[in-house]
């Protein structure tokens, strides 16, 4: 699965947005690259944790404690996951 996402950077970001929209129960079109807890009302602390857990499961990765602190928007989540999939 990892190589599938590495070949198409846009595909990776779209998958993250899809996961996020599913967890938040909002339309995927509401989510942009800068979306995070400060810009989407439904994105509270519990749902943030659920987004992180869903990404870990979907991409078969684990975030470090330091990374968890940094994962505050779609762009950052994307960059960290991209690094883990290399």
Buried (B, 14 or more C-beta within 10 A) or exposed (E): EEEEBEEEEEEBBBBBBEBBBEBBEBEEEBBEEEBBBEEBEEBEEEBBEBBBEBBBEBBEBEBEEEBEEEBBBBBBBBBBBBEBBE
